[in-house]
Amino acid sequence: MHLGVREGVREGVKEGVRVGEGVGAMPRDAVRVPDDRAFSSFRAECGCEDGWALTYSKRDISVCVRDTAQRSAHSIKCRMLCQGVSADLLYDVLHDTEYRRTWDPNIIETFDIGKLTVNADVGYYAWKCPKPLRNRDVVTLRSWLTIGNDYMIMNYSVKHPKYPPRKDMVRAVSIQTGYLVTANGVNSCILTYLAQVDPKGSLPKWVVSKSSEFLAPKTMKRMYKACLAYAEWKQRHSPDHKPWRYPEQSSMPLLPLSDLSIQHAASLEHIDESGLAEGRGDSEEEHN
């Protein structure tokens, strides 16, 4: 289960189109930076319960999945109540790539490619998959916006000529993935992770089951613990450097939108991993 901001990857409503039905609030015929309506649509979909099946509910974490019109796509929605964590702080944790490297063991490589606007950029993210699956990577256009008490980060896959698919990775496709952080009092918030992703390949049933029942909750718990330790860590690591809040701090080169094109899943190699058995020792690790 990948819960990186870049994929931010696995998976809102404009003109009747739902996230789970193929795609979000922006047409996919051309690369566009999401507008306010796209963010409002995403927020609405985060709160929608229709069509979602609950697969995990324990303490402050719930996980739901949904069938999509695209058989190869996988949709998942995770929600977590974060007691003792402000919405401001959680938003910073989601953005802070340097900090993520200290707490997320699934990261293989991540870096920024360039910025499009003050609240949109393009980046690369590669992550570990459960053994014996091949690891995945994505190139995504990410954008973020704050509306009232809601903080949102969204992304979808794009192609950049300098970052084609790698031979040692499977290039996945983020149809639309994002986070919604909602304030829940002075020092509490609710995190919703909503994703529709095509992992490019025929996956074994155990992978889909494991993602919703074990990997997603485990990652959410790990993120919560990271939030509790962030303030102390940030004090020792450039405490005033937050380019996602202060665009003038960004050193990323400006990237022309014309350099990008939509990454369609159909144009990528199909990898059949449906016959692979779960790696030895993986199951025990997820229960620990």
N, C-alpha and C positions, 0 to 999 in steps of 0.2 A: 504494500500500500504506500503510495507516494503522496505525501502531504506537503511537498515543497511549495513555496510561494510562486516559484517560476512555473510551475506547471499550471506556486505557488503553487501534480498532475494527475489527477485522473479526470474531470467532467468539467434579465430574464424575461420579461415577456413583452414583446413588441408586436403589435398587430396580430395578437393571438398566437404567437409562436412561443412554445415553452422550451426551457433548457433541455429537458429530457427528450424532446422531439426533434432535435437536430440542429436547432441552435439559437440561442440567445437573442440578444436584442439588436444584433447588427447583421446585415447581410454578409455572406461570406464570398461574394463575387470579387471583392477587392479589399485590400488592407485599409482599415479605418481605425482611428483612435476612438474608443467609446465615448459617447456624449452623456449628458445628464440623464437622458431617457433610458439609455442602456443600463446605467447604474441603478436607476429606480426599478427597472424590470428585474434585474438580478436580485435586488433586495426583496421584491415581491415573491420571487421564486423560492428564496431562502425560507420564507414564512409559509409557503404552500405545503399542505400535507397530502393532498390528493394524489393517488397513484404510487405513493411510497410505502414500502413494506419494512417494518421494524425488524432488524436482525440482532440488535444488541441494545440493552438498556440496563445500566448498572450505576448506582450512585448518581453522579452528575454528568454522565456521558451517555448519549444515544447515537445509534448508527442506523440509517435506513438505506435501502437500495431500490432501484426502479428499473424495469425493463424499458428499453428504448426502441424506437422504430428501426434504428440501425443495429443489427444483430451483433456486430463486432464491437459496438461501443458499450462502455460500462458507466453507470451513473451511481453515485454514492453521496449521501448527505450525513455529515457528522455534526453533532451539537454538544457543546460543553459549557456548563456553568462554572465560571472561574471566581471562586470566593477569594477575597484578599488581593485581587488583581484588577487594577483600573483598566478601562478601555484604552486610555492613552498608552499605558505601558504595554499592553498586549499588541497594540498596533505597531509600536516600535520593535517589539520582538519579532514580529512577522517580517518586518522590513530589513532588519539588521543581519545582513549576510555573514559578516564576520562573527557575530555571536552564534549564528546557526551552526557554523562549523564546529563549535565547541560542544554542542548538545545533540546534534542529529547525526547518528552513525551511518545513515543511509546515503549521505552525500558522497559522490565520487568526485565531481567537479562542478563548479558554478562560477560564472563570471558575466559581467555586463558587456554588451556589444556597443550600445550607443543610446542616446536619449532622443526622443521625438518631440516632446513638449515638457513643460515643468512637472507634469504628473503622468508621464508615459515613457517607457523605455523598452529596449529589446535585450534579451539575455539568453544565456545557455545554461542548462541544468542537466546533469547526469546523476542517476541514482541506482542503488543496488536493488535487485529483485530477489525474491525468495529462491534459493537454490532448488533445482538446477536451471532455472530460467536464465536467459541472457539479460544483462543489464540494459536499461532504457535511458534515452536522453530526449530532450526537446529543445527547440528554439522557440521562444514565445514573446509576444507583445504583451507587456504588462502595464496596467494603468491603475490609478488609485484615486479615491475621492472621499471626503468627509461631508456628510449631510446631517446636520443636527447632531444627535448623539450616536450616529452610525458611521463606522469607518469601514470602507470597502476596498478590496484589492481584487482585481480580475485579470485573467490572461487567456490568450488563445494562441495556437500555433501559427507560425509564419515561416517562410523560407528566406534565408539570406545567402547570397552566392558564395560568401567566404566560409560558410559553416554548413556544408552538405552532410548527409548521413555518414557516420563513421563505420568502418568495417567491424570494429570490436563492440558496437552497440546496436540496439534496435531502436530506430527513430520512432518514438510514439507521437501521438497527435492529441493535443489538448483542444477539444472542441470548444469547451468553455469551463474554466476552473476559477474558483475565487473564495475569498473569505469575507464574512460580514461580522464585525465586532460591534456589539450593542451595549451601551452603558446600562448597568443594572444597579444603580445606587452609586455612592461616592467611591467605593473601593471594591467593586464587583462588576463583572461583565459576562456576556454570553457570546461565545464564539460559534459561528456556523461555517462549516466548510462544505461547499457544494461543488461537485465536479462531474463532468462528462468527458471521458477520455477514450480514445481508441488506442490500446496498447500495441497495435499492429501485430497480430498473430492470433492463432487459435489457442486459447489458454485452457489448461486443465480445470475441471470444476473445483478442485481443491483450492486453486489459487483464488477464485472469486469468493469462495466461502471463507477462506482464511483471511482475506483482506478485510471483509466486513466484520468478522467475529473476533479477530485477534489483532491484526496489524493496525487497523485504524484506531481502535481504542488505546492500544499501546502507545501509538504516536501522539495521540491527544494528551495522554497522561504525561508523557515525556515533555511535551510543549508546556504544560501547566507548571511542571517543576522548573523548567527553564525560566518561565515568567517570574517565579518567586525569587530566583537568583539574579535576575537581570540588572536590577538597580545597582547592586554592589559591583557586578562585573563592569557595567558601563562607566562607573565612577573611575575605574582604572584604565579605561580604554576610550580615549577621546570622548569624554562625556558631552561635549557640545556639538559633536559632529553627527548630524542627522539630516542628510541631504534629501530624504523623503519629506521632511518638514520644511527645510530651508533650501530651496532649489539652487540658490547661489553657491552652495557648498559643493555641488556636483562637479566632478572633473571629467565626466563622460563626454566623448565627442558627440557632436550633433549628427544624427543619422537621417538622411533624406528618406521620406516615406516611399519614394520611388524605388529604393533599393530592395524593398520587401515585396513578397507575393504570398498568397494564401497557401498554406501547407495542406493539401488534400490527402486524406488517408489512402485513397485509391492509387495515388502515384508512388507509394512506397512499397517496398518488398513485403510480401505476406510471409510471416514466419509461423510454421505449424509446430507448436509446443504442446499440443493437446494430449499427447501420449506420455508426457514426462511425469514421473512419480515424484512425490515430495522428497526433498533432500533429507538425508539422515541427520537427526539432531535438531532440525528446524522446529519441529512440533514442540519438543520439550522446551526450547528456548522461548517460544511465544507464550507458554504457560507460566514461565518464571517471572 
